[in-house]
Amino acid sequence: MLKAELFEIVANGENSGVEFKRDDLIPEEEKWVIELFLRKHKAPKITMEKTHA
C-alpha cells in the first residue's frame, strides 16, 4: 500500500468496509474516548456502565 492510498483511506473515514481501532486502550480509557468524541460532535449524552468485572 502506498502512503497516498493510506492517507486517502483515513481521509474518507470509517464506512462499512473500513473501521479504525486502537489496540492500546483499556476499557475505561475507551469510555472516555467515546464520550469526548460524542461531545465534540454534539451528540446526545449517553450513559456508559461497566458490564464486566
PDB file of N, CA, C and O in Angstrom:
ATOM      1  N   MET A   1       0.849  -1.169   0.000  1.00  0.00           N
ATOM      2  CA  MET A   1       0.000   0.000   0.000  1.00  0.00           C
ATOM      3  C   MET A   1       0.894   1.231   0.000  1.00  0.00           C
ATOM      4  O   MET A   1       1.856   1.324   0.762  1.00  0.00           O
ATOM      5  N   LEU A   2       0.561   2.151  -0.851  1.00  0.00           N
ATOM      6  CA  LEU A   2       1.296   3.400  -0.910  1.00  0.00           C
ATOM      7  C   LEU A   2       0.828   4.354   0.183  1.00  0.00           C
ATOM      8  O   LEU A   2      -0.304   4.265   0.657  1.00  0.00           O
ATOM      9  N   LYS A   3       1.708   5.261   0.575  1.00  0.00           N
ATOM     10  CA  LYS A   3       1.361   6.236   1.594  1.00  0.00           C
ATOM     11  C   LYS A   3       0.133   7.055   1.170  1.00  0.00           C
ATOM     12  O   LYS A   3      -0.726   7.357   1.998  1.00  0.00           O
ATOM     13  N   ALA A   4       0.053   7.407  -0.097  1.00  0.00           N
ATOM     14  CA  ALA A   4      -1.077   8.183  -0.607  1.00  0.00           C
ATOM     15  C   ALA A   4      -2.388   7.404  -0.462  1.00  0.00           C
ATOM     16  O   ALA A   4      -3.428   7.989  -0.160  1.00  0.00           O
ATOM     17  N   GLU A   5      -2.338   6.082  -0.679  1.00  0.00           N
ATOM     18  CA  GLU A   5      -3.533   5.249  -0.527  1.00  0.00           C
ATOM     19  C   GLU A   5      -3.998   5.215   0.929  1.00  0.00           C
ATOM     20  O   GLU A   5      -5.193   5.297   1.216  1.00  0.00           O
ATOM     21  N   LEU A   6      -3.039   5.093   1.835  1.00  0.00           N
ATOM     22  CA  LEU A   6      -3.373   5.099   3.253  1.00  0.00           C
ATOM     23  C   LEU A   6      -4.013   6.425   3.653  1.00  0.00           C
ATOM     24  O   LEU A   6      -5.024   6.438   4.354  1.00  0.00           O
ATOM     25  N   PHE A   7      -3.431   7.538   3.213  1.00  0.00           N
ATOM     26  CA  PHE A   7      -3.983   8.861   3.517  1.00  0.00           C
ATOM     27  C   PHE A   7      -5.397   9.011   2.956  1.00  0.00           C
ATOM     28  O   PHE A   7      -6.246   9.640   3.588  1.00  0.00           O
ATOM     29  N   GLU A   8      -5.654   8.455   1.805  1.00  0.00           N
ATOM     30  CA  GLU A   8      -6.987   8.529   1.212  1.00  0.00           C
ATOM     31  C   GLU A   8      -8.002   7.744   2.053  1.00  0.00           C
ATOM     32  O   GLU A   8      -9.123   8.204   2.266  1.00  0.00           O
ATOM     33  N   ILE A   9      -7.605   6.570   2.523  1.00  0.00           N
ATOM     34  CA  ILE A   9      -8.487   5.762   3.368  1.00  0.00           C
ATOM     35  C   ILE A   9      -8.810   6.511   4.656  1.00  0.00           C
ATOM     36  O   ILE A   9      -9.967   6.566   5.073  1.00  0.00           O
ATOM     37  N   VAL A  10      -7.800   7.080   5.277  1.00  0.00           N
ATOM     38  CA  VAL A  10      -8.010   7.826   6.517  1.00  0.00           C
ATOM     39  C   VAL A  10      -8.884   9.054   6.268  1.00  0.00           C
ATOM     40  O   VAL A  10      -9.781   9.348   7.058  1.00  0.00           O
ATOM     41  N   ALA A  11      -8.631   9.758   5.195  1.00  0.00           N
ATOM     42  CA  ALA A  11      -9.402  10.960   4.873  1.00  0.00           C
ATOM     43  C   ALA A  11     -10.869  10.644   4.626  1.00  0.00           C
ATOM     44  O   ALA A  11     -11.735  11.459   4.946  1.00  0.00           O
ATOM     45  N   ASN A  12     -11.165   9.474   4.064  1.00  0.00           N
ATOM     46  CA  ASN A  12     -12.549   9.089   3.775  1.00  0.00           C
ATOM     47  C   ASN A  12     -13.295   8.609   5.020  1.00  0.00           C
ATOM     48  O   ASN A  12     -14.522   8.512   5.003  1.00  0.00           O
ATOM     49  N   GLY A  13     -12.578   8.312   6.085  1.00  0.00           N
ATOM     50  CA  GLY A  13     -13.216   7.907   7.335  1.00  0.00           C
ATOM     51  C   GLY A  13     -13.757   6.492   7.306  1.00  0.00           C
ATOM     52  O   GLY A  13     -13.562   5.743   6.349  1.00  0.00           O
ATOM     53  N   GLU A  14     -14.441   6.154   8.379  1.00  0.00           N
ATOM     54  CA  GLU A  14     -14.992   4.805   8.508  1.00  0.00           C
ATOM     55  C   GLU A  14     -16.224   4.631   7.631  1.00  0.00           C
ATOM     56  O   GLU A  14     -16.949   5.583   7.344  1.00  0.00           O
ATOM     57  N   ASN A  15     -16.436   3.390   7.217  1.00  0.00           N
ATOM     58  CA  ASN A  15     -17.629   3.025   6.455  1.00  0.00           C
ATOM     59  C   ASN A  15     -17.835   1.529   6.644  1.00  0.00           C
ATOM     60  O   ASN A  15     -17.224   0.933   7.532  1.00  0.00           O
ATOM     61  N   SER A  16     -18.669   0.923   5.842  1.00  0.00           N
ATOM     62  CA  SER A  16     -18.955  -0.499   6.023  1.00  0.00           C
ATOM     63  C   SER A  16     -17.743  -1.388   5.762  1.00  0.00           C
ATOM     64  O   SER A  16     -17.725  -2.537   6.202  1.00  0.00           O
ATOM     65  N   GLY A  17     -16.747  -0.891   5.066  1.00  0.00           N
ATOM     66  CA  GLY A  17     -15.559  -1.689   4.776  1.00  0.00           C
ATOM     67  C   GLY A  17     -14.326  -1.286   5.552  1.00  0.00           C
ATOM     68  O   GLY A  17     -13.320  -1.996   5.531  1.00  0.00           O
ATOM     69  N   VAL A  18     -14.388  -0.138   6.248  1.00  0.00           N
ATOM     70  CA  VAL A  18     -13.220   0.374   6.969  1.00  0.00           C
ATOM     71  C   VAL A  18     -13.639   0.757   8.382  1.00  0.00           C
ATOM     72  O   VAL A  18     -14.601   1.500   8.576  1.00  0.00           O
ATOM     73  N   GLU A  19     -12.909   0.245   9.364  1.00  0.00           N
ATOM     74  CA  GLU A  19     -13.158   0.598  10.757  1.00  0.00           C
ATOM     75  C   GLU A  19     -11.820   0.841  11.434  1.00  0.00           C
ATOM     76  O   GLU A  19     -10.929  -0.006  11.375  1.00  0.00           O
ATOM     77  N   PHE A  20     -11.674   1.986  12.071  1.00  0.00           N
ATOM     78  CA  PHE A  20     -10.434   2.323  12.760  1.00  0.00           C
ATOM     79  C   PHE A  20     -10.516   1.863  14.202  1.00  0.00           C
ATOM     80  O   PHE A  20     -11.514   2.102  14.882  1.00  0.00           O
ATOM     81  N   LYS A  21      -9.477   1.208  14.665  1.00  0.00           N
ATOM     82  CA  LYS A  21      -9.430   0.728  16.038  1.00  0.00           C
ATOM     83  C   LYS A  21      -8.057   0.998  16.621  1.00  0.00           C
ATOM     84  O   LYS A  21      -7.048   1.033  15.916  1.00  0.00           O
ATOM     85  N   ARG A  22      -8.051   1.188  17.939  1.00  0.00           N
ATOM     86  CA  ARG A  22      -6.794   1.306  18.662  1.00  0.00           C
ATOM     87  C   ARG A  22      -6.675   0.088  19.549  1.00  0.00           C
ATOM     88  O   ARG A  22      -7.637  -0.284  20.220  1.00  0.00           O
ATOM     89  N   ASP A  23      -5.517  -0.538  19.566  1.00  0.00           N
ATOM     90  CA  ASP A  23      -5.349  -1.720  20.396  1.00  0.00           C
ATOM     91  C   ASP A  23      -4.597  -1.428  21.690  1.00  0.00           C
ATOM     92  O   ASP A  23      -4.271  -2.347  22.441  1.00  0.00           O
ATOM     93  N   ASP A  24      -4.321  -0.150  21.951  1.00  0.00           N
ATOM     94  CA  ASP A  24      -3.573   0.201  23.150  1.00  0.00           C
ATOM     95  C   ASP A  24      -4.451   0.801  24.247  1.00  0.00           C
ATOM     96  O   ASP A  24      -3.928   1.340  25.223  1.00  0.00           O
ATOM     97  N   LEU A  25      -5.773   0.717  24.104  1.00  0.00           N
ATOM     98  CA  LEU A  25      -6.683   1.261  25.097  1.00  0.00           C
ATOM     99  C   LEU A  25      -7.261   0.163  25.969  1.00  0.00           C
ATOM    100  O   LEU A  25      -7.556  -0.938  25.502  1.00  0.00           O
ATOM    101  N   ILE A  26      -7.414   0.481  27.229  1.00  0.00           N
ATOM    102  CA  ILE A  26      -8.121  -0.428  28.120  1.00  0.00           C
ATOM    103  C   ILE A  26      -9.569   0.038  28.183  1.00  0.00           C
ATOM    104  O   ILE A  26      -9.840   1.192  27.851  1.00  0.00           O
ATOM    105  N   PRO A  27     -10.512  -0.807  28.592  1.00  0.00           N
ATOM    106  CA  PRO A  27     -11.933  -0.439  28.553  1.00  0.00           C
ATOM    107  C   PRO A  27     -12.269   0.903  29.193  1.00  0.00           C
ATOM    108  O   PRO A  27     -13.064   1.649  28.622  1.00  0.00           O
ATOM    109  N   GLU A  28     -11.707   1.246  30.348  1.00  0.00           N
ATOM    110  CA  GLU A  28     -12.014   2.526  30.988  1.00  0.00           C
ATOM    111  C   GLU A  28     -11.570   3.697  30.114  1.00  0.00           C
ATOM    112  O   GLU A  28     -12.251   4.720  30.044  1.00  0.00           O
ATOM    113  N   GLU A  29     -10.428   3.542  29.451  1.00  0.00           N
ATOM    114  CA  GLU A  29      -9.960   4.602  28.555  1.00  0.00           C
ATOM    115  C   GLU A  29     -10.882   4.715  27.345  1.00  0.00           C
ATOM    116  O   GLU A  29     -11.129   5.816  26.854  1.00  0.00           O
ATOM    117  N   GLU A  30     -11.388   3.587  26.866  1.00  0.00           N
ATOM    118  CA  GLU A  30     -12.308   3.612  25.724  1.00  0.00           C
ATOM    119  C   GLU A  30     -13.542   4.442  26.044  1.00  0.00           C
ATOM    120  O   GLU A  30     -14.031   5.191  25.199  1.00  0.00           O
ATOM    121  N   LYS A  31     -14.036   4.308  27.254  1.00  0.00           N
ATOM    122  CA  LYS A  31     -15.213   5.070  27.675  1.00  0.00           C
ATOM    123  C   LYS A  31     -14.964   6.561  27.489  1.00  0.00           C
ATOM    124  O   LYS A  31     -15.816   7.266  26.946  1.00  0.00           O
ATOM    125  N   TRP A  32     -13.830   7.040  27.923  1.00  0.00           N
ATOM    126  CA  TRP A  32     -13.543   8.475  27.835  1.00  0.00           C
ATOM    127  C   TRP A  32     -13.331   8.913  26.397  1.00  0.00           C
ATOM    128  O   TRP A  32     -13.721  10.022  26.031  1.00  0.00           O
ATOM    129  N   VAL A  33     -12.729   8.076  25.580  1.00  0.00           N
ATOM    130  CA  VAL A  33     -12.539   8.404  24.168  1.00  0.00           C
ATOM    131  C   VAL A  33     -13.894   8.569  23.486  1.00  0.00           C
ATOM    132  O   VAL A  33     -14.095   9.507  22.714  1.00  0.00           O
ATOM    133  N   ILE A  34     -14.816   7.660  23.770  1.00  0.00           N
ATOM    134  CA  ILE A  34     -16.152   7.727  23.182  1.00  0.00           C
ATOM    135  C   ILE A  34     -16.887   8.973  23.660  1.00  0.00           C
ATOM    136  O   ILE A  34     -17.509   9.672  22.860  1.00  0.00           O
ATOM    137  N   GLU A  35     -16.820   9.255  24.964  1.00  0.00           N
ATOM    138  CA  GLU A  35     -17.500  10.429  25.495  1.00  0.00           C
ATOM    139  C   GLU A  35     -16.951  11.718  24.883  1.00  0.00           C
ATOM    140  O   GLU A  35     -17.721  12.618  24.548  1.00  0.00           O
ATOM    141  N   LEU A  36     -15.640  11.816  24.737  1.00  0.00           N
ATOM    142  CA  LEU A  36     -15.050  13.009  24.127  1.00  0.00           C
ATOM    143  C   LEU A  36     -15.480  13.154  22.670  1.00  0.00           C
ATOM    144  O   LEU A  36     -15.762  14.260  22.209  1.00  0.00           O
ATOM    145  N   PHE A  37     -15.528  12.035  21.948  1.00  0.00           N
ATOM    146  CA  PHE A  37     -15.977  12.067  20.557  1.00  0.00           C
ATOM    147  C   PHE A  37     -17.408  12.573  20.476  1.00  0.00           C
ATOM    148  O   PHE A  37     -17.727  13.426  19.647  1.00  0.00           O
ATOM    149  N   LEU A  38     -18.273  12.044  21.342  1.00  0.00           N
ATOM    150  CA  LEU A  38     -19.672  12.448  21.325  1.00  0.00           C
ATOM    151  C   LEU A  38     -19.830  13.926  21.663  1.00  0.00           C
ATOM    152  O   LEU A  38     -20.649  14.619  21.060  1.00  0.00           O
ATOM    153  N   ARG A  39     -19.053  14.407  22.619  1.00  0.00           N
ATOM    154  CA  ARG A  39     -19.110  15.832  22.963  1.00  0.00           C
ATOM    155  C   ARG A  39     -18.674  16.693  21.784  1.00  0.00           C
ATOM    156  O   ARG A  39     -19.304  17.701  21.466  1.00  0.00           O
ATOM    157  N   LYS A  40     -17.593  16.281  21.145  1.00  0.00           N
ATOM    158  CA  LYS A  40     -17.065  17.048  20.007  1.00  0.00           C
ATOM    159  C   LYS A  40     -18.112  17.158  18.904  1.00  0.00           C
ATOM    160  O   LYS A  40     -18.235  18.202  18.264  1.00  0.00           O
ATOM    161  N   HIS A  41     -18.857  16.098  18.682  1.00  0.00           N
ATOM    162  CA  HIS A  41     -19.850  16.071  17.613  1.00  0.00           C
ATOM    163  C   HIS A  41     -21.255  16.418  18.101  1.00  0.00           C
ATOM    164  O   HIS A  41     -22.238  16.241  17.382  1.00  0.00           O
ATOM    165  N   LYS A  42     -21.332  16.914  19.336  1.00  0.00           N
ATOM    166  CA  LYS A  42     -22.587  17.378  19.932  1.00  0.00           C
ATOM    167  C   LYS A  42     -23.696  16.326  19.869  1.00  0.00           C
ATOM    168  O   LYS A  42     -24.859  16.634  19.606  1.00  0.00           O
ATOM    169  N   ALA A  43     -23.307  15.104  20.113  1.00  0.00           N
ATOM    170  CA  ALA A  43     -24.280  14.007  20.138  1.00  0.00           C
ATOM    171  C   ALA A  43     -25.004  14.018  21.481  1.00  0.00           C
ATOM    172  O   ALA A  43     -24.492  14.575  22.452  1.00  0.00           O
ATOM    173  N   PRO A  44     -26.175  13.418  21.546  1.00  0.00           N
ATOM    174  CA  PRO A  44     -26.882  13.337  22.833  1.00  0.00           C
ATOM    175  C   PRO A  44     -26.050  12.581  23.854  1.00  0.00           C
ATOM    176  O   PRO A  44     -25.306  11.664  23.505  1.00  0.00           O
ATOM    177  N   LYS A  45     -26.177  12.965  25.103  1.00  0.00           N
ATOM    178  CA  LYS A  45     -25.427  12.303  26.163  1.00  0.00           C
ATOM    179  C   LYS A  45     -25.947  10.884  26.364  1.00  0.00           C
ATOM    180  O   LYS A  45     -27.154  10.643  26.375  1.00  0.00           O
ATOM    181  N   ILE A  46     -25.019   9.959  26.521  1.00  0.00           N
ATOM    182  CA  ILE A  46     -25.390   8.580  26.807  1.00  0.00           C
ATOM    183  C   ILE A  46     -24.701   8.158  28.098  1.00  0.00           C
ATOM    184  O   ILE A  46     -23.677   8.727  28.477  1.00  0.00           O
ATOM    185  N   THR A  47     -25.253   7.177  28.760  1.00  0.00           N
ATOM    186  CA  THR A  47     -24.654   6.658  29.979  1.00  0.00           C
ATOM    187  C   THR A  47     -23.972   5.345  29.644  1.00  0.00           C
ATOM    188  O   THR A  47     -24.569   4.443  29.057  1.00  0.00           O
ATOM    189  N   MET A  48     -22.715   5.259  30.028  1.00  0.00           N
ATOM    190  CA  MET A  48     -21.971   4.027  29.771  1.00  0.00           C
ATOM    191  C   MET A  48     -21.616   3.406  31.115  1.00  0.00           C
ATOM    192  O   MET A  48     -21.000   4.052  31.963  1.00  0.00           O
ATOM    193  N   GLU A  49     -21.997   2.183  31.299  1.00  0.00           N
ATOM    194  CA  GLU A  49     -21.721   1.484  32.533  1.00  0.00           C
ATOM    195  C   GLU A  49     -20.826   0.302  32.275  1.00  0.00           C
ATOM    196  O   GLU A  49     -20.873  -0.311  31.209  1.00  0.00           O
ATOM    197  N   LYS A  50     -20.017  -0.011  33.248  1.00  0.00           N
ATOM    198  CA  LYS A  50     -19.144  -1.161  33.167  1.00  0.00           C
ATOM    199  C   LYS A  50     -19.999  -2.422  33.244  1.00  0.00           C
ATOM    200  O   LYS A  50     -20.783  -2.576  34.180  1.00  0.00           O
ATOM    201  N   THR A  51     -19.861  -3.319  32.281  1.00  0.00           N
ATOM    202  CA  THR A  51     -20.703  -4.514  32.241  1.00  0.00           C
ATOM    203  C   THR A  51     -19.941  -5.797  32.548  1.00  0.00           C
ATOM    204  O   THR A  51     -20.525  -6.879  32.596  1.00  0.00           O
ATOM    205  N   HIS A  52     -18.634  -5.670  32.755  1.00  0.00           N
ATOM    206  CA  HIS A  52     -17.850  -6.863  33.066  1.00  0.00           C
ATOM    207  C   HIS A  52     -16.886  -6.546  34.196  1.00  0.00           C
ATOM    208  O   HIS A  52     -16.574  -5.383  34.452  1.00  0.00           O
ATOM    209  N   ALA A  53     -16.419  -7.580  34.865  1.00  0.00           N
ATOM    210  CA  ALA A  53     -15.530  -7.404  36.023  1.00  0.00           C
ATOM    211  C   ALA A  53     -14.115  -7.153  35.619  1.00  0.00           C
ATOM    212  O   ALA A  53     -13.249  -6.985  36.476  1.00  0.00           O
TER     213      ALA A  53
END
